[in-house]
Amino acid sequence: MIFIISIAGLILGSFINNLISFYCGFSKFDFNRSKCFCGKKNLSAYELIPILSFILLKGKCKHCSENISIRYPLVEIISAALLLLCYELYSFSFYFYLYGFLTLSLLIIAVVDYYKFIIPNSIIAFIFSLSCIKIIFEKDLSIEQFILPAIILLLFSGINYFTNKFKQKTAMGLGDIKLLSSLSLIFSVTFSLIGIWLSSLIAIPGFFIIKYFNKKFKAESKVPFGLFIAVGYIIILFFEPGINYYLNYLRGM
C-alpha cells in the first residue's frame, strides 16, 4: 500500500508541477501531452516518469538541452512524502483525502508564492471548499465556527488600511489574509492561532535564508508569506496529535 501511495504522490507531484508552471506564467496549462521547454517537441513516455526522467536526462531537456529545474523532482518527492504522512496518520479515512488535498494545495501555494509573490485565488477557493466539506462532514455548523475567519479578515484588512494610509505600503498581502481565513475554517481556534504564530516565527529567519541563497531576493523587500503560512500549517497538521497531548497536559496541571 505504501508503494501505491508513493506512486500516486509522485504522479500528483508531476501534475502539480504543471499547475505551478501555469500559475507562475512559465507555460500554458492543458491536458495534452507535455512538450519540452522549446515548445516544439512532445516529451516521450520515459521523459514523463517522475524523478527517474530527471536522473536519466541528467537534469537537461533531451530536445533543447535546457536545464530542468530541480524544482520538478523536489515537488514530486515532497508530494509523495505528504501523502505518505497523511496515510500514516489517518489511513484511508475521510481525513486522509481531506488533508492530502489540503497539503498538496499548500505545496502549490508555497512554490508559486516563492517564485511570483502571489497566491492563486483558485487554490484559495479550493481550500475554502475543503473547509466547507469538513464542516458538513463533521456537522459543525455553529456560528462560533465562523467567528475567527471573520476576525482575521477584519483585523488584517484593517491593519492594511492604516499602513496604506499612513505608510503607503501594505502590511500583508490580500492573498495571505484570504488564505489564513480559509485555513481557520479547517482548524480549530487554538490550532489556527498556533498556525499564525508558527508561520510568523518561521518567516523571520526564513526570509533571510532565502534572501541569502537566492539572488532575486537580494534587492526584494517583499516577503513570500504564503510560503511560510503553508509550511507552518503543514507542520501543525502533522504534529497535531503531539500538540493536542501537550495542550491537554497543560490544562491538567
PENORJO-V582825 format. One record per residue. SS is DSSP state (alpha for helix, beta for strand, coil for the rest). Layout:
SS
SS
This chain:
coil
alpha
alpha
alpha
alpha
alpha
alpha
alpha
alpha
alpha
alpha
alpha
alpha
alpha
alpha
alpha
alpha
alpha
alpha
alpha
alpha
alpha
alpha
coil
coil
coil
coil
coil
coil
coil
coil
coil
coil
coil
beta
coil
coil
coil
coil
coil
coil
beta
coil
coil
alpha
alpha
alpha
alpha
coil
coil
coil
alpha
alpha
alpha
alpha
alpha
coil
coil
coil
beta
coil
coil
coil
coil
coil
coil
beta
coil
coil
coil
alpha
alpha
alpha
alpha
alpha
alpha
alpha
alpha
alpha
alpha
alpha
alpha
alpha
alpha
alpha
alpha
alpha
alpha
alpha
alpha
coil
coil
coil
alpha
alpha
alpha
alpha
alpha
alpha
alpha
alpha
alpha
alpha
alpha
alpha
alpha
alpha
alpha
alpha
alpha
alpha
alpha
alpha
alpha
alpha
alpha
coil
coil
coil
coil
alpha
alpha
alpha
alpha
alpha
alpha
alpha
alpha
alpha
alpha
alpha
alpha
alpha
alpha
alpha
alpha
alpha
alpha
coil
coil
coil
coil
alpha
alpha
alpha
alpha
alpha
alpha
alpha
alpha
alpha
alpha
alpha
alpha
alpha
alpha
alpha
alpha
alpha
alpha
alpha
alpha
alpha
alpha
alpha
alpha
alpha
coil
coil
coil
coil
coil
coil
alpha
alpha
alpha
alpha
alpha
alpha
alpha
alpha
alpha
alpha
alpha
alpha
alpha
coil
coil
alpha
alpha
alpha
alpha
alpha
alpha
alpha
alpha
alpha
alpha
alpha
alpha
alpha
alpha
alpha
alpha
alpha
alpha
alpha
alpha
alpha
alpha
alpha
alpha
alpha
coil
alpha
alpha
alpha
coil
coil
coil
coil
coil
coil
coil
alpha
alpha
alpha
alpha
alpha
alpha
alpha
alpha
alpha
alpha
alpha
alpha
alpha
alpha
coil
alpha
alpha
alpha
alpha
alpha
alpha
alpha
alpha
alpha
alpha
alpha
alpha
alpha
coil
